[in-house]
Amino acid sequence: MTAMVENSTDNPLQNVTFPSNGGTAHGYLALPESGAGPGVVVIQEWWGLTSHIADVTNRLAAEGFVALAPDLYGGTTTHDADEAGKLMQQLPVDRAATDLGGAVDFLLGHDAVVGRKVGAVGFCMGGGFVLVLAAQQGDKIGAAVPFYGVLGEDYPSFENLSAAMLGHFGEQDTMAPPDAVKALADRIEAESGRRPDFRLYPAGHAFFNDENHMGTYDPEQATIAWNETLNFLRSTLR
């Protein structure tokens, strides 16, 4: 596959900035038509802040949420799996978690956001970061939804994780196989005292991504997972 990489600090999808670790982070913010709603952080896949992530953010806004997708790569996107893997490996988990923590505080302080907790939804690398964020931010996160989450390193302690958790994973996923999903659920329960609702679907990795870069998009399973996610976010954040 030919690499298609855009290196720019001016990603056209960036439409908002927010403080993070003494600096400035960028992201894509979508507001509901009503003008107010619960906040949700949307965390990118290893491809970057792409049109797919912006679409997910818009879809959440259309359902009544104030959705923010931080740009963890600072404007860089790719559609090449090898390049995406390098970008993910080069992104320190602690730095990404700092940017994501800034996004949480930005939403909680936004005039359009209602409630004292926000949700977090993430995909692939972003799914892994959903759990890192929930562990680090404690009771600021009310709902955590990882889609086939993976990290390039081990997870930190889940001792402070208090969010309700709904996870979507593929039975044919070699990056987050069922045995690893069960082991992760067991560890989360042992360290946090909360059992995550991790669900397996007859699909592969990235089955939700309709841009289908990996050839694993499954519209039927994606629809089921999306509807369950919306119901979960509504029930936990409202």
N, C-alpha and C positions, 0 to 999 in steps of 0.2 A: 504494500500500500504506500502511495506517495504521501509524504508528510505535508500537511497544510497547516502551518503554524503562523499565527499572527502575534507579533510582539509589539504591543502598544500600551501606553499608559492611558490611552483615550479610547478604550473600548466603547463603541457607540451605545452599548447597553447600560453603561454606567450613567446613572441619573441622580445619584445622591452621594454625599460624603458624610462620614461620622468619625468622631474621635476614637482612637484606638492606641493604647500604650504610648501616649505622649505624641503620637503622630496622627495621620489622617488615613482612613480606609475608605474604599469606594464600594459601591454596590448598586443593585437595581431594586427600586422600591415601587410597589404597585398598591394602590388604594382601592377599597371597595366603593361601589357607586353610592352607597349610603353615607360615605364619608368617615365612618368609624367602625371598628371591629377589633377582635382579638388579634394580637401580633403573632406572626409565625416567621421564623428564620428558615430560609431555604438554602441548603448547602449543596454546592456543585459537585458533579462527578469529576473524575480526573481529567476530563476534556477542558475544564475551565468554565467561566461564566458564558455559556453558549446560548443560542436562541432557544434551545430546548428548556434550559433552566429558567429563562425569562418567561417562556410559555407556561411552565408550571407555576411560576410566581403570579402570572396574570390569572391563571385558572383559580388559584386560591383567593385572589382578590375578588374575582367574580362570584365566589361563594361567601363573601362577606368578611374576609380576613385582610388585615394589613400585613402584606408579605414583603420581606426583604431578603434578597440574595446577595450576600457579600461576595466581592470579587477577590478570591484568595490568591490568584495568580497575578494580580496587578495589571490586568489587561491582556494577558496571553491566553490564547485558546488554540486547540489543535483537534484534528480529526484522525490523527495517527496514534495507534495503540502504543507503539514503542515510545514515542515522544511523550504521550500522556503518562506512561509509567515513570519516565524520568522526571517529569514535572512533579508528580506525586511524591517520589522519593526525595526530591530536593526541597520539599515543603516541610519545614520543621513542625511537628505537631503542636509544640508549645506556642509558636508564633501564630499558627492558624487559629488555635484556641483563643489567643489574645484578641485577634481580629473578630472572631465570632462573639467573644464576650462583649466587645464594643458594640456589635450589632444588637445584642440583647439589651444593653443599656439604652441604646438609641431608640429601640422600639418602646421600651418601658417608659421613656420620657417623651414619646411622640404624642401630640395632641389627639391624633386619630385612634390611638390604641386604648382599648378598654381592658380592664383587669390588671392584676398584679403579677401575672405570670404569662409567659409566652410559650408557644410551641416551637418545635424544631423538626424539620423534615429534610432528609438528605439521601443521596443516592451514591452507591459505590463508595468511593473515598468519603463523600459527604455523609453517607450512612454511618461510617465509622466515626466521623467527627460529631455526628448527632449525639452519640453516646459519650464521647469525650466532653462535649459541651454540657450535657446534662449532669455529668459527674462533677465538673468543675463549678458550675453555676448553682447547683443545689436547688433551693426552692424557687429560684427565678424561672425555672423551666417546669411547666406543668404537664407537657406532653412531648414525648420523644418518639419519632417515627423513622427508623432506619430502613431504607430499601437496600437489600443485599450489601450491607456495610462491610468494608474491608479497610484495614490500615496497613501502612508499611512498617509498623512497629507494634509492640505490645500495648494494650490498653493501660491507662493509669488506673488507680484504685477507684472502685465504684462506691466507696463507703458513704459519700455524701449525696449520692443520686437518690432523688425522691420523686422524680417524674413518673407518671404513668407511661408505659412503653408498649407500642405496637410495632412489630417488625415484619417485613415482607422479604422472603428469601426463596430462591429457586431450588427445586430438588435436583436439577441437573447443573447447578452452578459449581464449577471447579475452583472458583476463587473464594467462595464462601460456602463450602459443602455442608450438607446437613449435620454431619458429626461435629464440625467446628461451630455451627450455629447452636447446637445443643450444649456444647461445652461453654460457649459464651453465656448462654442463658443461665446455666448452672453457676457460673462464676458471679454474674450480676446478682443473682439471688443470694448467694453465700455472703457477698460483701455488702449489699445494700438492704437485704431483707425483703426485697420486692422481686416477684417473679415476672419477667417480661413475657408478653404475649407475642412470641415469635411464630409466624405462620409460614408454612412451606407451600409452594405452588408448583404445578407440573410445568416448569419452565426453566430457562437458563439464566445466567447472569444478565443484568441490564434489560430484563424483560419489559420494563416500563418505558424505556426510552424509544419513542416513536421515530426518532431520526435513524435508529437501527444501525449504528456504526459497527456493531458486533454481530449482526445478523440474528439476534435472539429476541427481537421485539415480539411480544405476544399480546395482541390487542384485547383478547378475552380476559386473560389473567391481569393485564394492566388495568382494565376497567374495574374488575373486582377489587383489586388492591386500592385503587383510587377512591372508590365509593366507601370502602371500609375506613380509609384514612380520613375522609371528610367527616364521617359519622363519629369517629374517635375524637378528632379535634373539636368538633362541636360539643360533644358531651363532656370533654375534660376542660376546655377553656371557657365555656359559657355556663 
